[in-house]
Amino acid sequence: METNTKKFNSDIIRQWANLIGIIAAFFLNVYVNLAPP
């Protein structure tokens, strides 16, 4: 039970980390494209 809960929490954290990474990369790309040279 405890192991399953711990794995479940780590999976959620991993999914959030992936989502934040994708969003950060997207905004970084937009910033680089729109920023003046």
C-alpha positions as CSV (number, residue, x, y, z in Angstrom):
1,M,0.0,0.0,0.0
2,E,2.7,2.5,1.0
3,T,4.9,1.5,-2.0
4,N,2.0,2.0,-4.4
5,T,1.2,5.4,-2.9
6,K,4.8,6.4,-3.2
7,K,5.0,5.3,-6.8
8,F,1.7,7.1,-7.6
9,N,3.0,10.3,-6.1
10,S,6.3,10.0,-8.0
11,D,4.4,9.4,-11.3
12,I,2.4,12.6,-10.7
13,I,5.5,14.6,-10.0
14,R,7.2,13.2,-13.1
15,Q,4.2,14.1,-15.2
16,W,4.1,17.6,-13.8
17,A,7.9,18.0,-14.4
18,N,7.4,17.0,-18.0
19,L,4.6,19.4,-18.5
20,I,6.5,22.3,-16.9
21,G,9.5,21.5,-19.0
22,I,7.4,21.5,-22.2
23,I,5.8,24.8,-21.2
24,A,9.1,26.4,-20.3
25,A,10.7,25.3,-23.6
26,F,7.7,26.7,-25.5
27,F,7.9,30.1,-23.7
28,L,11.7,30.2,-24.1
29,N,11.3,29.6,-27.8
30,V,8.7,32.4,-28.1
31,Y,10.9,34.7,-26.1
32,V,13.9,34.0,-28.3
33,N,11.9,34.5,-31.5
34,L,10.3,37.8,-30.3
35,A,13.2,39.3,-28.4
36,P,15.1,42.1,-30.3
37,P,18.6,41.1,-31.3
